[in-house]
Amino acid sequence: MKEKLTVSELTELIKKTLEGGFPSVLVEGELSNYRPSSTGHLYFTLKDPGASIQAIMFKNRIRSLSFEPRDGMLLKIRGSLSVYPQRGTYSIVVEEMERSGEGDILAMLEERKRRLAAEGLFDQDRKRPIPRFPQTVGVISSPTGAALRDILNVLKRRARGIGVVILPAPVQGDEAAPVLARRIKEANAWNIADVLIIGRGGGSLEDLLPFSDETLVRSVAASNIPVISAVGHEIDWALIDFAADLRAPTPSAAAELASADREEAYDFVRSSRDDLREAIENRIERIRLMARPFSEGDLEYRFRSILSPRLIRFDEARQALIAGMEERTVELDRRLELAITGLEAASPLEILQRGYSVVMPLMKDGSPGKALRRAQDIKKGDRLFIRPLEGSITALAEELE
């Protein structure tokens, strides 16, 4: 092209060429630098060992996701190329996203995590308590990083008299993990602190890889000095988080966990002292007032005032019991008399005593049969046995009516 182009014209040509030539692409790569924005859009990088490309997924397409994206995931995305003229950059506008399997980094970390956990390096019973009032705090981090400044500011504000020993170490790159592990061993060899803080500010999964190094994880687990892990922001994680005695979401939070606010502690102790003294004085005064009226005569009066109502209640109960027993006895006597009267009225001897007799047929063997109720039960000439009140009579039936 011989004619002169402005930057805008050239960029417009590139934009038409790229967006027109790649209206829809299907790309597979590893997710990195994942960062949701406050507007709801997702910004991230898609990469492979040889290249990387920026990508954006607008919030109206996010609701179709069936998983939570994380750095290190291997993704398959469908979208179109878009050129941003103001910056002269291009990116993929993602329409669809699905997992194509976990990325190499995440898979490696998960395998290492399972293996170290199986050895017991992450067991809860191995965790040591963090001292509430340490004399010295050791900080293993970059001497020029924002994480160290945050830690120092918090310690200065909360516990001005506390000692701080800075153990400088790189926090990114291949040389970081060996130096970090060596700093932990040196701190233990010289016993330079009561608690150690190891960490850095936030970053991508690749940036935080040194803090998942196996040698460093073993050094943290073997440390005799309690260790607080403070890697990245709250959503970031590294394997030393599981081996450390305590995990802090940020370096500033680690400094707060490592140092109780001494002014607050002093205020609490003073307030507790005053409350305790006041409580003891109030208790003594209350006991003194309660004991004052208990003279010898007053004690006898109080004893009688307590005993008299109970004696009265006892007498009333005794009288009620006696009256109840007497009433019950009269009732039982009346019932006994009624029972005797009933028995006597039903006795055959009582009936005979009034002049009646029992007439029975005399059987062939000479024994009396059943009492006769009707004249038709015998025949003329039958022998009868008559039982008056006293003695017996043998008779002969001469006439039946």
KOLFI-936756 format. One record per residue (C-alpha): residue number from 1; residue in one letter; chain; z, y, x. Coordinates in pm, whole numbers, plus 50000, padded with zeros to 5 digits. Layout:
N
+-----+---------+--------+-------+-------+-------+
: num : residuo : cadena :     w :     v :     u :
+-----+---------+--------+-------+-------+-------+
: NUM :       a :      A :     Z :     Y :     X :
...
+-----+---------+--------+-------+-------+-------+
//
This chain:
401
+-----+---------+--------+-------+-------+-------+
: num : residuo : cadena :     w :     v :     u :
+-----+---------+--------+-------+-------+-------+
:   1 :       m :      A : 50000 : 50000 : 50000 :
:   2 :       k :      A : 49885 : 50333 : 50149 :
:   3 :       e :      A : 50039 : 50568 : 49899 :
:   4 :       k :      A : 50394 : 50688 : 49948 :
:   5 :       l :      A : 50669 : 50554 : 49718 :
:   6 :       t :      A : 51006 : 50697 : 49639 :
:   7 :       v :      A : 51313 : 50474 : 49660 :
:   8 :       s :      A : 51332 : 50472 : 49282 :
:   9 :       e :      A : 50966 : 50372 : 49250 :
:  10 :       l :      A : 51007 : 50091 : 49503 :
:  11 :       t :      A : 51321 : 49969 : 49336 :
:  12 :       e :      A : 51149 : 49979 : 48997 :
:  13 :       l :      A : 50867 : 49763 : 49136 :
:  14 :       i :      A : 51121 : 49517 : 49278 :
:  15 :       k :      A : 51305 : 49516 : 48946 :
:  16 :       k :      A : 50987 : 49441 : 48747 :
:  17 :       t :      A : 50883 : 49174 : 48996 :
:  18 :       l :      A : 51219 : 48992 : 49005 :
:  19 :       e :      A : 51313 : 49024 : 48640 :
:  20 :       g :      A : 50959 : 48943 : 48524 :
:  21 :       g :      A : 50917 : 48656 : 48768 :
:  22 :       f :      A : 51256 : 48495 : 48701 :
:  23 :       p :      A : 51328 : 48543 : 48330 :
:  24 :       s :      A : 51533 : 48221 : 48324 :
:  25 :       v :      A : 51678 : 48025 : 48616 :
:  26 :       l :      A : 51907 : 47723 : 48640 :
:  27 :       v :      A : 52122 : 47746 : 48954 :
:  28 :       e :      A : 52397 : 47524 : 49097 :
:  29 :       g :      A : 52651 : 47654 : 49342 :
:  30 :       e :      A : 53017 : 47694 : 49428 :
:  31 :       l :      A : 53226 : 47958 : 49248 :
:  32 :       s :      A : 53388 : 48215 : 49476 :
:  33 :       n :      A : 53555 : 48558 : 49446 :
:  34 :       y :      A : 53615 : 48502 : 49076 :
:  35 :       r :      A : 53754 : 48824 : 48925 :
:  36 :       p :      A : 53773 : 48894 : 48549 :
:  37 :       s :      A : 53752 : 49266 : 48474 :
:  38 :       s :      A : 53966 : 49470 : 48237 :
:  39 :       t :      A : 53661 : 49511 : 48010 :
:  40 :       g :      A : 53643 : 49136 : 47953 :
:  41 :       h :      A : 53339 : 49062 : 48171 :
:  42 :       l :      A : 53348 : 48798 : 48449 :
:  43 :       y :      A : 53231 : 48887 : 48801 :
:  44 :       f :      A : 53195 : 48622 : 49069 :
:  45 :       t :      A : 52986 : 48491 : 49357 :
:  46 :       l :      A : 52777 : 48174 : 49348 :
:  47 :       k :      A : 52719 : 48025 : 49690 :
:  48 :       d :      A : 52617 : 47725 : 49894 :
:  49 :       p :      A : 52641 : 47669 : 50272 :
:  50 :       g :      A : 52332 : 47883 : 50333 :
:  51 :       a :      A : 52345 : 48177 : 50093 :
:  52 :       s :      A : 52530 : 48354 : 49814 :
:  53 :       i :      A : 52438 : 48560 : 49510 :
:  54 :       q :      A : 52640 : 48789 : 49283 :
:  55 :       a :      A : 52674 : 48694 : 48918 :
:  56 :       i :      A : 52810 : 48847 : 48600 :
:  57 :       m :      A : 52890 : 48694 : 48263 :
:  58 :       f :      A : 52937 : 48941 : 47978 :
:  59 :       k :      A : 53229 : 48896 : 47741 :
:  60 :       n :      A : 53010 : 48813 : 47439 :
:  61 :       r :      A : 52904 : 48494 : 47622 :
:  62 :       i :      A : 53251 : 48398 : 47748 :
:  63 :       r :      A : 53367 : 48250 : 47418 :
:  64 :       s :      A : 53119 : 47963 : 47472 :
:  65 :       l :      A : 53311 : 47849 : 47784 :
:  66 :       s :      A : 53507 : 47525 : 47745 :
:  67 :       f :      A : 53704 : 47560 : 48072 :
:  68 :       e :      A : 53883 : 47819 : 48286 :
:  69 :       p :      A : 53672 : 47904 : 48594 :
:  70 :       r :      A : 53848 : 47883 : 48930 :
:  71 :       d :      A : 53739 : 47948 : 49286 :
:  72 :       g :      A : 53599 : 47637 : 49448 :
:  73 :       m :      A : 53447 : 47487 : 49132 :
:  74 :       l :      A : 53091 : 47362 : 49153 :
:  75 :       l :      A : 52905 : 47521 : 48862 :
:  76 :       k :      A : 52567 : 47497 : 48696 :
:  77 :       i :      A : 52462 : 47827 : 48539 :
:  78 :       r :      A : 52162 : 47940 : 48339 :
:  79 :       g :      A : 52060 : 48304 : 48328 :
:  80 :       s :      A : 51815 : 48569 : 48441 :
:  81 :       l :      A : 51783 : 48789 : 48748 :
:  82 :       s :      A : 51879 : 49152 : 48712 :
:  83 :       v :      A : 51834 : 49440 : 48957 :
:  84 :       y :      A : 52088 : 49724 : 48977 :
:  85 :       p :      A : 51880 : 50022 : 49099 :
:  86 :       q :      A : 52169 : 50254 : 49190 :
:  87 :       r :      A : 52292 : 50008 : 49455 :
:  88 :       g :      A : 51969 : 49830 : 49531 :
:  89 :       t :      A : 52128 : 49491 : 49462 :
:  90 :       y :      A : 52036 : 49203 : 49241 :
:  91 :       s :      A : 52247 : 48947 : 49057 :
:  92 :       i :      A : 52230 : 48674 : 48796 :
:  93 :       v :      A : 52323 : 48763 : 48440 :
:  94 :       v :      A : 52478 : 48437 : 48319 :
:  95 :       e :      A : 52405 : 48311 : 47969 :
:  96 :       e :      A : 52548 : 47959 : 48002 :
:  97 :       m :      A : 52794 : 47804 : 48245 :
:  98 :       e :      A : 52913 : 47449 : 48284 :
:  99 :       r :      A : 53105 : 47254 : 48545 :
: 100 :       s :      A : 52891 : 47050 : 48781 :
: 101 :       g :      A : 53195 : 46897 : 48949 :
: 102 :       e :      A : 53464 : 47049 : 49169 :
: 103 :       g :      A : 53360 : 47230 : 49483 :
: 104 :       d :      A : 53420 : 47096 : 49830 :
: 105 :       i :      A : 53715 : 47327 : 49901 :
: 106 :       l :      A : 53900 : 47257 : 49579 :
: 107 :       a :      A : 53837 : 46883 : 49604 :
: 108 :       m :      A : 53967 : 46884 : 49961 :
: 109 :       l :      A : 54280 : 47077 : 49859 :
: 110 :       e :      A : 54348 : 46848 : 49565 :
: 111 :       e :      A : 54316 : 46538 : 49783 :
: 112 :       r :      A : 54545 : 46690 : 50047 :
: 113 :       k :      A : 54795 : 46794 : 49781 :
: 114 :       r :      A : 54813 : 46442 : 49638 :
: 115 :       r :      A : 54854 : 46287 : 49982 :
: 116 :       l :      A : 55130 : 46524 : 50095 :
: 117 :       a :      A : 55307 : 46494 : 49760 :
: 118 :       a :      A : 55305 : 46115 : 49796 :
: 119 :       e :      A : 55489 : 46159 : 50129 :
: 120 :       g :      A : 55764 : 46351 : 49946 :
: 121 :       l :      A : 55700 : 46688 : 50114 :
: 122 :       f :      A : 55702 : 46863 : 49776 :
: 123 :       d :      A : 56007 : 46687 : 49627 :
: 124 :       q :      A : 56251 : 46916 : 49450 :
: 125 :       d :      A : 56558 : 46758 : 49612 :
: 126 :       r :      A : 56432 : 46877 : 49953 :
: 127 :       k :      A : 56450 : 47242 : 49848 :
: 128 :       r :      A : 56726 : 47447 : 50011 :
: 129 :       p :      A : 56897 : 47739 : 49837 :
: 130 :       i :      A : 56800 : 48089 : 49945 :
: 131 :       p :      A : 57106 : 48282 : 50077 :
: 132 :       r :      A : 57192 : 48570 : 49847 :
: 133 :       f :      A : 57308 : 48804 : 50123 :
: 134 :       p :      A : 57116 : 48714 : 50441 :
: 135 :       q :      A : 57194 : 48908 : 50756 :
: 136 :       t :      A : 56840 : 48875 : 50893 :
: 137 :       v :      A : 56505 : 48811 : 50725 :
: 138 :       g :      A : 56211 : 48680 : 50926 :
: 139 :       v :      A : 55862 : 48784 : 50810 :
: 140 :       i :      A : 55559 : 48582 : 50926 :
: 141 :       s :      A : 55248 : 48780 : 50840 :
: 142 :       s :      A : 54987 : 49017 : 50974 :
: 143 :       p :      A : 55158 : 49316 : 51142 :
: 144 :       t :      A : 54895 : 49549 : 50998 :
: 145 :       g :      A : 54867 : 49404 : 50649 :
: 146 :       a :      A : 54978 : 49560 : 50322 :
: 147 :       a :      A : 55198 : 49258 : 50253 :
: 148 :       l :      A : 55429 : 49343 : 50545 :
: 149 :       r :      A : 55455 : 49707 : 50434 :
: 150 :       d :      A : 55545 : 49600 : 50082 :
: 151 :       i :      A : 55816 : 49365 : 50211 :
: 152 :       l :      A : 55968 : 49629 : 50439 :
: 153 :       n :      A : 55970 : 49890 : 50161 :
: 154 :       v :      A : 56150 : 49657 : 49922 :
: 155 :       l :      A : 56408 : 49550 : 50181 :
: 156 :       k :      A : 56472 : 49913 : 50278 :
: 157 :       r :      A : 56527 : 50009 : 49916 :
: 158 :       r :      A : 56743 : 49711 : 49815 :
: 159 :       a :      A : 56934 : 49621 : 50132 :
: 160 :       r :      A : 56918 : 49898 : 50388 :
: 161 :       g :      A : 57147 : 49728 : 50640 :
: 162 :       i :      A : 56961 : 49399 : 50651 :
: 163 :       g :      A : 56791 : 49296 : 50976 :
: 164 :       v :      A : 56418 : 49221 : 50978 :
: 165 :       v :      A : 56236 : 49022 : 51247 :
: 166 :       i :      A : 55856 : 49040 : 51230 :
: 167 :       l :      A : 55669 : 48738 : 51365 :
: 168 :       p :      A : 55306 : 48856 : 51388 :
: 169 :       a :      A : 55029 : 48613 : 51304 :
: 170 :       p :      A : 54672 : 48628 : 51175 :
: 171 :       v :      A : 54645 : 48540 : 50808 :
: 172 :       q :      A : 54274 : 48465 : 50784 :
: 173 :       g :      A : 54024 : 48262 : 50984 :
: 174 :       d :      A : 54033 : 47938 : 51182 :
: 175 :       e :      A : 54297 : 48059 : 51429 :
: 176 :       a :      A : 54545 : 48163 : 51158 :
: 177 :       a :      A : 54698 : 47827 : 51061 :
: 178 :       p :      A : 54801 : 47714 : 51416 :
: 179 :       v :      A : 54963 : 48050 : 51489 :
: 180 :       l :      A : 55149 : 48052 : 51155 :
: 181 :       a :      A : 55281 : 47701 : 51218 :
: 182 :       r :      A : 55388 : 47799 : 51571 :
: 183 :       r :      A : 55577 : 48102 : 51438 :
: 184 :       i :      A : 55779 : 47882 : 51203 :
: 185 :       k :      A : 55871 : 47648 : 51487 :
: 186 :       e :      A : 55970 : 47942 : 51709 :
: 187 :       a :      A : 56188 : 48090 : 51436 :
: 188 :       n :      A : 56371 : 47760 : 51400 :
: 189 :       a :      A : 56400 : 47703 : 51774 :
: 190 :       w :      A : 56569 : 48040 : 51824 :
: 191 :       n :      A : 56737 : 48051 : 51481 :
: 192 :       i :      A : 56633 : 48412 : 51448 :
: 193 :       a :      A : 56676 : 48454 : 51071 :
: 194 :       d :      A : 56869 : 48332 : 50769 :
: 195 :       v :      A : 56553 : 48313 : 50559 :
: 196 :       l :      A : 56179 : 48325 : 50635 :
: 197 :       i :      A : 55904 : 48491 : 50431 :
: 198 :       i :      A : 55551 : 48372 : 50506 :
: 199 :       g :      A : 55248 : 48512 : 50329 :
: 200 :       r :      A : 54976 : 48768 : 50288 :
: 201 :       g :      A : 54803 : 48974 : 50019 :
: 202 :       g :      A : 54551 : 48839 : 49773 :
: 203 :       g :      A : 54208 : 48706 : 49854 :
: 204 :       s :      A : 53948 : 48445 : 49770 :
: 205 :       l :      A : 54011 : 48073 : 49796 :
: 206 :       e :      A : 53845 : 48069 : 50137 :
: 207 :       d :      A : 54062 : 48361 : 50256 :
: 208 :       l :      A : 54379 : 48172 : 50163 :
: 209 :       l :      A : 54271 : 47840 : 50322 :
: 210 :       p :      A : 54494 : 47878 : 50633 :
: 211 :       f :      A : 54801 : 47861 : 50409 :
: 212 :       s :      A : 54690 : 47519 : 50285 :
: 213 :       d :      A : 54647 : 47377 : 50636 :
: 214 :       e :      A : 54821 : 47041 : 50668 :
: 215 :       t :      A : 54996 : 47128 : 50996 :
: 216 :       l :      A : 55133 : 47449 : 50845 :
: 217 :       v :      A : 55248 : 47270 : 50530 :
: 218 :       r :      A : 55437 : 47015 : 50742 :
: 219 :       s :      A : 55595 : 47294 : 50948 :
: 220 :       v :      A : 55718 : 47467 : 50632 :
: 221 :       a :      A : 55862 : 47142 : 50496 :
: 222 :       a :      A : 56036 : 47066 : 50828 :
: 223 :       s :      A : 56189 : 47413 : 50870 :
: 224 :       n :      A : 56568 : 47422 : 50888 :
: 225 :       i :      A : 56557 : 47787 : 50781 :
: 226 :       p :      A : 56484 : 47831 : 50407 :
: 227 :       v :      A : 56125 : 47946 : 50354 :
: 228 :       i :      A : 55985 : 48170 : 50078 :
: 229 :       s :      A : 55610 : 48142 : 50025 :
: 230 :       a :      A : 55439 : 48468 : 49924 :
: 231 :       v :      A : 55067 : 48403 : 49934 :
: 232 :       g :      A : 54836 : 48637 : 49743 :
: 233 :       h :      A : 54889 : 48750 : 49389 :
: 234 :       e :      A : 55050 : 48561 : 49101 :
: 235 :       i :      A : 54729 : 48374 : 49011 :
: 236 :       d :      A : 54665 : 48268 : 49374 :
: 237 :       w :      A : 54809 : 47951 : 49522 :
: 238 :       a :      A : 54825 : 47758 : 49847 :
: 239 :       l :      A : 54975 : 47425 : 49948 :
: 240 :       i :      A : 55268 : 47589 : 50127 :
: 241 :       d :      A : 55382 : 47709 : 49780 :
: 242 :       f :      A : 55476 : 47348 : 49703 :
: 243 :       a :      A : 55642 : 47278 : 50040 :
: 244 :       a :      A : 55841 : 47604 : 50057 :
: 245 :       d :      A : 56195 : 47624 : 49924 :
: 246 :       l :      A : 56090 : 47903 : 49688 :
: 247 :       r :      A : 55756 : 48039 : 49576 :
: 248 :       a :      A : 55719 : 48413 : 49508 :
: 249 :       p :      A : 55427 : 48549 : 49307 :
: 250 :       t :      A : 55376 : 48842 : 49548 :
: 251 :       p :      A : 55510 : 48956 : 49889 :
: 252 :       s :      A : 55714 : 49229 : 49716 :
: 253 :       a :      A : 55872 : 48969 : 49488 :
: 254 :       a :      A : 55952 : 48758 : 49794 :
: 255 :       a :      A : 56145 : 49049 : 49946 :
: 256 :       e :      A : 56340 : 49091 : 49622 :
: 257 :       l :      A : 56422 : 48721 : 49613 :
: 258 :       a :      A : 56536 : 48727 : 49975 :
: 259 :       s :      A : 56776 : 49017 : 49930 :
: 260 :       a :      A : 57014 : 49092 : 49651 :
: 261 :       d :      A : 57045 : 49462 : 49577 :
: 262 :       r :      A : 57361 : 49546 : 49773 :
: 263 :       e :      A : 57440 : 49861 : 49580 :
: 264 :       e :      A : 57418 : 49665 : 49257 :
: 265 :       a :      A : 57637 : 49395 : 49411 :
: 266 :       y :      A : 57895 : 49653 : 49523 :
: 267 :       d :      A : 57893 : 49811 : 49178 :
: 268 :       f :      A : 57936 : 49469 : 49019 :
: 269 :       v :      A : 58230 : 49382 : 49247 :
: 270 :       r :      A : 58398 : 49718 : 49182 :
: 271 :       s :      A : 58343 : 49690 : 48809 :
: 272 :       s :      A : 58472 : 49332 : 48806 :
: 273 :       r :      A : 58780 : 49436 : 49006 :
: 274 :       d :      A : 58859 : 49717 : 48762 :
: 275 :       d :      A : 58801 : 49492 : 48460 :
: 276 :       l :      A : 59025 : 49223 : 48605 :
: 277 :       r :      A : 59304 : 49467 : 48685 :
: 278 :       e :      A : 59286 : 49620 : 48339 :
: 279 :       a :      A : 59286 : 49278 : 48175 :
: 280 :       i :      A : 59594 : 49167 : 48374 :
: 281 :       e :      A : 59783 : 49489 : 48298 :
: 282 :       n :      A : 59701 : 49461 : 47927 :
: 283 :       r :      A : 59813 : 49100 : 47920 :
: 284 :       i :      A : 60144 : 49183 : 48094 :
: 285 :       e :      A : 60211 : 49471 : 47855 :
: 286 :       r :      A : 60132 : 49255 : 47553 :
: 287 :       i :      A : 60368 : 48982 : 47676 :
: 288 :       r :      A : 60640 : 49242 : 47737 :
: 289 :       l :      A : 60606 : 49378 : 47382 :
: 290 :       m :      A : 60605 : 49028 : 47237 :
: 291 :       a :      A : 60918 : 48926 : 47431 :
: 292 :       r :      A : 61121 : 49241 : 47353 :
: 293 :       p :      A : 61241 : 49142 : 47001 :
: 294 :       f :      A : 61344 : 48790 : 47105 :
: 295 :       s :      A : 61720 : 48841 : 47156 :
: 296 :       e :      A : 61969 : 48560 : 47091 :
: 297 :       g :      A : 62051 : 48676 : 46739 :
: 298 :       d :      A : 61691 : 48756 : 46662 :
: 299 :       l :      A : 61584 : 48411 : 46776 :
: 300 :       e :      A : 61837 : 48249 : 46540 :
: 301 :       y :      A : 61715 : 48469 : 46254 :
: 302 :       r :      A : 61353 : 48385 : 46329 :
: 303 :       f :      A : 61436 : 48015 : 46353 :
: 304 :       r :      A : 61613 : 48022 : 46016 :
: 305 :       s :      A : 61330 : 48222 : 45859 :
: 306 :       i :      A : 61092 : 47953 : 45976 :
: 307 :       l :      A : 61320 : 47659 : 45885 :
: 308 :       s :      A : 61447 : 47777 : 45541 :
: 309 :       p :      A : 61116 : 47760 : 45354 :
: 310 :       r :      A : 61062 : 47414 : 45490 :
: 311 :       l :      A : 61410 : 47297 : 45380 :
: 312 :       i :      A : 61344 : 47435 : 45032 :
: 313 :       r :      A : 61013 : 47257 : 45017 :
: 314 :       f :      A : 61184 : 46937 : 45133 :
: 315 :       d :      A : 61449 : 46962 : 44856 :
: 316 :       e :      A : 61186 : 47030 : 44596 :
: 317 :       a :      A : 60986 : 46734 : 44713 :
: 318 :       r :      A : 61294 : 46510 : 44706 :
: 319 :       q :      A : 61383 : 46616 : 44352 :
: 320 :       a :      A : 61026 : 46568 : 44239 :
: 321 :       l :      A : 61024 : 46221 : 44393 :
: 322 :       i :      A : 61351 : 46119 : 44222 :
: 323 :       a :      A : 61234 : 46257 : 43886 :
: 324 :       g :      A : 60907 : 46073 : 43924 :
: 325 :       m :      A : 61081 : 45747 : 44003 :
: 326 :       e :      A : 61315 : 45782 : 43705 :
: 327 :       e :      A : 61027 : 45859 : 43473 :
: 328 :       r :      A : 60839 : 45562 : 43608 :
: 329 :       t :      A : 61142 : 45334 : 43560 :
: 330 :       v :      A : 61180 : 45439 : 43194 :
: 331 :       e :      A : 60811 : 45376 : 43136 :
: 332 :       l :      A : 60832 : 45031 : 43293 :
: 333 :       d :      A : 61142 : 44944 : 43082 :
: 334 :       r :      A : 60958 : 45046 : 42767 :
: 335 :       r :      A : 60658 : 44838 : 42858 :
: 336 :       l :      A : 60885 : 44539 : 42936 :
: 337 :       e :      A : 61052 : 44563 : 42596 :
: 338 :       l :      A : 60714 : 44576 : 42424 :
: 339 :       a :      A : 60601 : 44272 : 42619 :
: 340 :       i :      A : 60917 : 44076 : 42524 :
: 341 :       t :      A : 60875 : 44171 : 42160 :
: 342 :       g :      A : 60515 : 44057 : 42166 :
: 343 :       l :      A : 60601 : 43728 : 42329 :
: 344 :       e :      A : 60880 : 43660 : 42083 :
: 345 :       a :      A : 60658 : 43743 : 41789 :
: 346 :       a :      A : 60395 : 43501 : 41912 :
: 347 :       s :      A : 60644 : 43217 : 41986 :
: 348 :       p :      A : 60613 : 42912 : 41750 :
: 349 :       l :      A : 60990 : 42867 : 41765 :
: 350 :       e :      A : 61039 : 43209 : 41610 :
: 351 :       i :      A : 60812 : 43107 : 41322 :
: 352 :       l :      A : 61000 : 42780 : 41273 :
: 353 :       q :      A : 61328 : 42967 : 41280 :
: 354 :       r :      A : 61218 : 43152 : 40970 :
: 355 :       g :      A : 61205 : 42817 : 40778 :
: 356 :       y :      A : 60854 : 42698 : 40850 :
: 357 :       s :      A : 60766 : 42345 : 40973 :
: 358 :       v :      A : 60462 : 42195 : 41142 :
: 359 :       v :      A : 60302 : 41897 : 40961 :
: 360 :       m :      A : 60099 : 41650 : 41169 :
: 361 :       p :      A : 59944 : 41310 : 41088 :
: 362 :       l :      A : 60121 : 41018 : 41249 :
: 363 :       m :      A : 59877 : 40815 : 41453 :
: 364 :       k :      A : 59872 : 40435 : 41465 :
: 365 :       d :      A : 60041 : 40435 : 41807 :
: 366 :       g :      A : 60324 : 40642 : 41660 :
: 367 :       s :      A : 60233 : 40969 : 41824 :
: 368 :       p :      A : 60175 : 41286 : 41619 :
: 369 :       g :      A : 59822 : 41423 : 41591 :
: 370 :       k :      A : 59701 : 41777 : 41552 :
: 371 :       a :      A : 59872 : 42019 : 41316 :
: 372 :       l :      A : 59732 : 41996 : 40965 :
: 373 :       r :      A : 59569 : 42305 : 40821 :
: 374 :       r :      A : 59410 : 42160 : 40507 :
: 375 :       a :      A : 59519 : 41890 : 40263 :
: 376 :       q :      A : 59172 : 41737 : 40281 :
: 377 :       d :      A : 59242 : 41635 : 40644 :
: 378 :       i :      A : 59460 : 41338 : 40525 :
: 379 :       k :      A : 59441 : 41068 : 40256 :
: 380 :       k :      A : 59691 : 40942 : 40010 :
: 381 :       g :      A : 59926 : 40699 : 40174 :
: 382 :       d :      A : 59890 : 40843 : 40527 :
: 383 :       r :      A : 60207 : 40873 : 40723 :
: 384 :       l :      A : 60308 : 41228 : 40827 :
: 385 :       f :      A : 60516 : 41372 : 41109 :
: 386 :       i :      A : 60703 : 41690 : 41017 :
: 387 :       r :      A : 60848 : 41916 : 41289 :
: 388 :       p :      A : 61106 : 42169 : 41158 :
: 389 :       l :      A : 61306 : 42399 : 41394 :
: 390 :       e :      A : 61544 : 42116 : 41479 :
: 391 :       g :      A : 61474 : 41742 : 41471 :
: 392 :       s :      A : 61173 : 41569 : 41309 :
: 393 :       i :      A : 61085 : 41402 : 40976 :
: 394 :       t :      A : 60858 : 41107 : 40896 :
: 395 :       a :      A : 60702 : 41116 : 40548 :
: 396 :       l :      A : 60438 : 40947 : 40333 :
: 397 :       a :      A : 60164 : 41139 : 40152 :
: 398 :       e :      A : 60186 : 41046 : 39781 :
: 399 :       e :      A : 59978 : 41318 : 39617 :
: 400 :       l :      A : 59702 : 41554 : 39745 :
: 401 :       e :      A : 59603 : 41878 : 39576 :
+-----+---------+--------+-------+-------+-------+
//
